[in-house]
């Protein structure tokens, strides 16, 4: 018998594409500012190269290319002398502006003795460097917002973690902005409301969720029946600042969550995440710090789930989607603006776009799955 296959759909194939050949334009957080303030030079592998960071006598953090323009010595292996970084090879001294300030054994400094100085910024206790393949400075409107009251007793100290991800391009983490469904499977949340808004250099994710009864994480802060209200904003390609409220009855805890990364190579990146907790009346510094640690540990559990997926998944340029998967293609169009020259940024990359996912069907099925899991756990504990 001959089977007529003319009406059957073609098999969907995966288009893997290729990693970018450049690194994204924008502010990249490289860690807590205080971690660079110990009187020593620090080497940072980023953007396919190496940088050196040090603090001068005025308390300013400076960033240069790590390798000395004289004979290639690694400045991060040198010493901070005065306001300058001194190369360990021949003691050439370099200022924060990239100019050679002195060569102890030479009569004069060559006029062309200048290395690359990177634009940097300290904000909310975090340290950022600006990357632009065209060499342009950051526009005033492209910045990182301040956390109101940060640096006062209103907030705990940062609870901060880093995680090296190898074998994956940093694009994979940005796809999560629109991925409602993975919050159930990977982050153990029940998304009840999920909406995205893209505009200009900012991508927002607004989510209301509750924890799963069959899996507990520190994100709920051990508060029974807690609801999580999350308003997260990517400011450019790599830095997300999320305001999270954990609400249970009359209790409401405000947390600022940072989820950021910077590329080391096109196939590796450093994932960083941290939290500060807003202090409430009757909550001691120790209790606020403990809550920040608990929340961060919960986030770490969730991120480690992500990392395992990123390490083993295929890159896919043509994902096969349902409407509940969210605006993946629109997000990637927004994200692409950071990988082209400024003059090639088009309006469809930056114009306002909104999309709300209908979570009704997903929640019905997930509630049944969680109920079955809870029953199974109860049976196994008898």
C-alpha positions as CSV (number, residue, x, y, z in Angstrom):
1,X,0.0,0.0,0.0
2,X,1.3,3.4,-0.9
3,X,1.0,6.1,1.8
4,X,0.3,9.6,0.7
5,X,2.7,11.9,2.6
6,X,2.0,15.0,0.6
7,X,0.0,16.6,3.4
8,X,2.4,15.7,6.2
9,X,4.5,18.6,7.5
10,X,8.2,18.7,6.9
11,X,10.4,17.7,9.8
12,X,11.6,20.7,11.7
13,X,15.3,21.1,11.6
14,X,17.5,23.1,14.0
15,X,19.4,26.1,12.7
16,X,22.3,26.6,15.1
17,X,23.7,29.8,13.6
18,X,27.0,31.0,15.0
19,X,28.3,33.0,18.0
20,X,28.8,36.8,17.5
21,X,32.2,38.0,16.3
22,X,32.1,41.0,18.6
23,X,31.2,41.7,22.2
24,X,28.1,43.6,23.2
25,X,28.1,47.4,23.5
26,X,27.1,48.4,27.0
27,X,27.9,48.6,30.7
28,X,29.2,45.3,32.2
29,X,29.4,44.7,35.9
30,X,32.7,43.0,36.9
31,X,32.0,42.6,40.6
32,X,31.7,44.3,44.0
33,X,33.7,47.5,44.0
34,X,35.2,46.7,47.4
35,X,36.8,43.5,46.1
36,X,39.2,45.7,44.1
37,X,40.1,47.9,47.0
38,X,43.0,46.1,48.7
39,X,46.0,48.0,47.4
40,X,46.7,45.4,44.8
41,X,46.2,45.1,41.0
42,X,43.5,42.7,39.8
43,X,43.3,40.9,36.5
44,X,40.0,40.5,34.8
45,X,39.5,38.3,31.7
46,X,36.8,39.8,29.7
47,X,35.8,40.6,26.1
48,X,38.4,38.1,24.8
49,X,41.2,40.1,26.4
50,X,42.7,40.9,29.9
51,X,42.2,44.1,32.0
52,X,43.9,45.3,35.1
53,X,42.0,47.1,37.8
54,X,43.5,49.0,40.8
55,X,42.6,51.7,43.3
56,X,44.5,55.0,43.4
57,X,45.2,57.2,46.4
58,X,42.0,59.1,45.8
59,X,39.9,56.0,46.1
60,X,39.2,55.9,42.4
61,X,39.2,52.5,40.6
62,X,41.1,52.5,37.3
63,X,41.0,50.1,34.4
64,X,43.6,49.5,31.7
65,X,44.6,46.8,29.2
66,X,46.5,44.4,31.3
67,X,49.6,44.0,29.1
68,X,52.3,46.6,29.1
69,X,52.9,48.3,25.7
70,X,56.6,48.2,26.3
71,X,57.5,44.5,26.2
72,X,54.2,42.8,27.1
73,X,54.6,42.4,30.9
74,X,51.4,41.7,32.8
75,X,50.5,44.8,34.8
76,X,48.2,42.7,37.0
77,X,51.4,41.0,38.3
78,X,53.0,44.3,39.1
79,X,52.5,46.8,42.0
80,X,50.5,49.8,42.7
81,X,53.0,52.7,43.2
82,X,51.4,55.9,44.2
83,X,48.5,56.4,41.8
84,X,50.1,54.3,39.1
85,X,50.3,50.7,38.2
86,X,54.0,49.6,37.7
87,X,54.9,46.8,35.3
88,X,56.8,43.9,36.9
89,X,59.1,43.6,33.9
90,X,60.8,47.0,33.6
91,X,58.9,49.1,36.1
92,X,57.2,51.3,33.5
93,X,54.5,53.3,35.4
94,X,51.0,53.8,33.9
95,X,48.4,56.2,35.1
96,X,44.6,55.6,35.1
97,X,44.3,57.7,31.9
98,X,46.5,55.2,30.1
99,X,49.5,57.5,29.8
100,X,53.0,56.3,30.8
101,X,53.9,58.6,33.7
102,X,57.5,57.5,34.2
103,X,60.3,55.0,33.3
104,X,62.9,55.0,36.2
105,X,65.8,54.0,34.0
106,X,65.1,56.2,31.0
107,X,65.8,59.9,30.3
108,X,62.4,60.5,28.8
109,X,59.0,58.8,28.2
110,X,58.2,58.3,24.5
111,X,55.4,60.6,23.5
112,X,53.4,57.7,22.1
113,X,53.6,55.7,25.3
114,X,49.9,55.3,25.9
115,X,47.7,52.2,26.5
116,X,44.0,51.7,26.5
117,X,42.1,53.2,29.4
118,X,38.5,51.8,29.9
119,X,35.6,54.0,30.9
120,X,34.3,52.7,34.3
121,X,31.6,53.5,36.8
122,X,30.8,52.7,40.4
123,X,27.2,52.3,41.3
124,X,25.4,50.8,44.2
125,X,28.6,49.3,45.5
126,X,29.2,47.5,42.1
127,X,31.9,48.3,39.6
128,X,31.2,48.5,35.8
129,X,33.3,48.9,32.6
130,X,31.9,50.2,29.4
131,X,32.5,48.3,26.2
132,X,31.9,49.7,22.7
133,X,33.7,48.1,19.7
134,X,33.4,51.5,18.0
135,X,35.1,53.3,20.9
136,X,32.2,55.6,21.6
137,X,31.5,56.8,25.2
138,X,28.2,55.8,26.8
139,X,25.3,58.0,26.0
140,X,24.0,59.8,29.2
141,X,20.6,57.9,29.0
142,X,22.4,54.5,28.9
143,X,23.3,54.0,32.5
144,X,22.6,51.9,35.6
145,X,20.0,53.3,38.0
146,X,20.8,54.0,41.7
147,X,19.1,52.0,44.4
148,X,17.5,54.6,46.6
149,X,19.1,54.6,50.0
150,X,21.9,52.2,49.1
151,X,25.0,52.7,51.3
152,X,22.9,53.7,54.3
153,X,21.5,51.5,57.1
154,X,18.3,51.0,54.9
155,X,19.9,48.1,53.2
156,X,21.9,45.0,54.1
157,X,25.3,44.4,52.5
158,X,25.5,42.5,49.2
159,X,25.3,38.7,49.4
160,X,27.3,38.0,46.2
161,X,28.2,34.9,44.2
162,X,29.9,34.2,40.9
163,X,29.8,31.1,38.6
164,X,32.0,30.4,35.6
165,X,30.0,29.0,32.7
166,X,32.0,27.4,29.9
167,X,30.7,25.9,26.7
168,X,27.9,28.5,26.2
169,X,27.5,32.0,24.8
170,X,26.1,34.5,27.1
171,X,23.0,35.0,24.9
172,X,21.5,31.9,26.5
173,X,21.0,33.7,29.8
174,X,19.2,36.6,28.2
175,X,16.6,34.3,26.5
176,X,15.3,33.7,30.1
177,X,13.7,37.2,30.1
178,X,10.7,36.0,28.1
179,X,10.7,32.3,29.2
180,X,7.7,32.0,31.5
181,X,7.5,28.2,31.4
182,X,11.0,27.5,32.6
183,X,10.3,29.3,35.9
184,X,8.2,26.2,36.8
185,X,10.5,23.5,35.6
186,X,13.9,25.1,36.4
187,X,13.2,27.7,39.1
188,X,10.4,25.9,40.9
189,X,7.9,28.8,40.7
190,X,4.3,29.0,39.7
191,X,4.0,32.1,37.4
192,X,0.5,33.5,37.8
193,X,1.2,36.7,35.8
194,X,4.0,37.2,33.3
195,X,4.5,40.2,31.0
196,X,7.4,41.7,29.0
197,X,8.0,45.3,27.9
198,X,10.9,46.2,25.6
199,X,11.8,49.8,24.9
200,X,15.1,51.5,24.0
201,X,18.0,49.8,25.7
202,X,15.7,48.3,28.5
203,X,14.0,45.0,28.6
204,X,11.5,44.4,31.4
205,X,10.0,41.3,32.9
206,X,7.0,41.6,35.3
207,X,6.1,38.4,37.1
208,X,3.8,37.4,40.0
209,X,4.4,33.9,41.3
210,X,4.2,31.6,44.2
211,X,6.4,28.7,45.2
212,X,5.8,25.1,44.4
213,X,4.5,23.0,47.3
214,X,6.6,20.0,46.2
215,X,10.0,22.0,46.0
216,X,11.2,24.5,48.5
217,X,13.9,27.2,47.8
218,X,15.2,30.1,49.9
219,X,13.5,32.6,47.5
220,X,10.3,32.3,49.7
221,X,12.4,33.2,52.8
222,X,10.7,30.4,54.7
223,X,7.5,32.5,54.7
224,X,4.4,30.1,54.4
225,X,2.2,30.7,51.4
226,X,4.4,33.5,50.2
227,X,3.7,35.4,47.0
228,X,6.6,36.8,45.0
229,X,6.2,40.1,43.1
230,X,9.1,40.6,40.7
231,X,9.8,43.6,38.4
232,X,13.1,42.9,36.6
233,X,14.9,45.2,34.1
234,X,17.8,44.5,31.9
235,X,19.7,47.8,31.4
236,X,21.6,46.9,28.3
237,X,22.9,43.5,27.3
238,X,24.2,42.1,30.5
239,X,22.9,43.7,33.8
240,X,19.6,43.0,35.3
241,X,18.3,44.7,38.4
242,X,15.2,43.1,39.9
243,X,13.0,44.5,42.7
244,X,11.4,41.5,44.4
245,X,8.7,41.6,47.1
246,X,8.1,38.5,49.1
247,X,4.6,38.9,50.7
248,X,2.9,36.6,53.2
249,X,0.0,38.0,55.2
250,X,1.0,41.3,56.7
251,X,4.7,40.7,56.1
252,X,6.4,42.2,53.1
253,X,10.2,41.9,52.5
254,X,11.8,44.0,49.7
255,X,14.9,42.5,48.0
256,X,17.0,43.9,45.2
257,X,18.4,41.1,43.1
258,X,21.2,41.6,40.6
259,X,21.6,39.0,37.9
260,X,24.5,40.0,35.6
261,X,27.3,38.5,33.5
262,X,30.2,39.4,31.4
263,X,31.7,37.5,28.4
264,X,35.1,36.0,28.8
265,X,35.2,34.5,25.3
266,X,32.4,33.9,22.9
267,X,32.0,30.5,24.4
268,X,32.3,31.3,28.1
269,X,31.1,33.9,30.6
270,X,31.1,34.8,34.3
271,X,27.6,34.7,35.8
272,X,27.2,36.9,38.9
273,X,24.3,37.3,41.2
274,X,23.6,39.0,44.5
275,X,21.0,40.4,46.8
276,X,20.5,43.2,49.3
277,X,17.5,43.2,51.7
278,X,15.8,46.3,52.8
279,X,15.7,46.5,56.6
280,X,12.4,46.5,58.3
281,X,11.4,47.7,61.7
282,X,12.3,45.2,64.3
283,X,14.8,43.4,62.0
284,X,18.4,43.5,63.1
285,X,21.4,43.8,60.8
286,X,22.2,40.1,61.4
287,X,18.6,39.1,60.5
288,X,18.6,41.2,57.3
289,X,22.0,39.8,56.3
290,X,20.7,36.2,57.0
291,X,17.7,36.9,54.8
292,X,19.9,38.2,51.9
293,X,22.0,35.0,52.3
294,X,19.0,32.8,52.2
295,X,17.5,34.5,49.2
296,X,20.9,34.3,47.3
297,X,21.2,30.7,48.1
298,X,17.8,30.1,46.7
299,X,18.7,32.0,43.6
300,X,21.9,29.9,43.4
301,X,19.9,26.7,43.4
302,X,17.9,28.0,40.5
303,X,20.8,29.3,38.5
304,X,22.7,26.0,38.8
305,X,19.7,24.4,37.1
306,X,20.0,26.9,34.3
307,X,23.7,26.3,33.9
308,X,23.4,22.6,33.4
309,X,20.9,23.2,30.7
310,X,23.0,25.9,28.9
311,X,26.0,23.6,29.0
312,X,24.3,20.7,27.2
313,X,21.7,22.4,25.0
314,X,22.0,23.3,21.3
315,X,22.2,26.8,20.2
316,X,19.0,27.3,18.2
317,X,18.2,30.3,15.9
318,X,14.8,29.1,14.9
319,X,13.0,27.9,18.1
320,X,9.7,26.2,17.6
321,X,7.3,28.1,19.8
322,X,3.8,28.2,21.2
323,X,2.2,31.5,22.3
324,X,2.9,30.6,26.0
325,X,6.6,30.6,25.2
326,X,6.6,34.4,25.0
327,X,8.2,36.8,22.5
328,X,11.5,35.1,22.0
329,X,12.1,36.5,18.5
330,X,11.2,40.0,19.6
331,X,13.6,39.8,22.5
332,X,16.4,38.6,20.3
333,X,15.7,41.5,18.0
334,X,15.9,43.9,21.0
335,X,19.2,42.2,22.1
336,X,20.7,42.5,18.6
337,X,21.0,46.3,18.9
338,X,24.1,45.8,21.2
339,X,26.0,43.8,18.5
340,X,25.8,46.3,15.6
341,X,27.3,49.7,15.1
342,X,25.3,52.5,16.6
343,X,24.3,53.8,13.1
344,X,22.9,50.4,12.2
345,X,20.5,50.2,15.1
346,X,17.0,50.2,13.6
347,X,13.7,51.3,15.1
348,X,12.3,47.7,15.3
349,X,15.2,46.9,17.8
350,X,14.3,49.7,20.1
351,X,10.6,50.6,19.7
352,X,8.2,49.8,22.5
353,X,6.8,46.2,22.5
354,X,4.5,44.6,25.1
355,X,3.4,41.0,25.5
356,X,1.5,39.3,28.3
357,X,1.4,35.5,28.5
358,X,-1.8,33.8,29.3
359,X,-0.8,31.4,32.1
360,X,-4.2,29.9,32.7
361,X,-3.7,26.6,30.9
362,X,-0.2,26.1,32.3
363,X,-1.2,26.8,35.9
364,X,-4.1,24.2,35.7
365,X,-1.7,21.5,34.5
366,X,1.1,22.5,36.9
367,X,-1.2,22.5,39.9
368,X,-2.2,18.9,39.1
369,X,1.5,17.9,38.7
370,X,2.4,19.5,42.0
371,X,-0.5,17.9,43.8
372,X,0.5,14.5,42.5
373,X,4.1,15.1,43.6
374,X,3.1,16.1,47.1
375,X,0.9,13.0,47.4
376,X,3.8,10.8,46.3
377,X,6.2,12.5,48.8
378,X,3.7,11.9,51.5
379,X,3.4,8.2,50.6
380,X,7.1,7.7,50.5
381,X,7.6,9.3,54.0
382,X,5.2,6.8,55.6
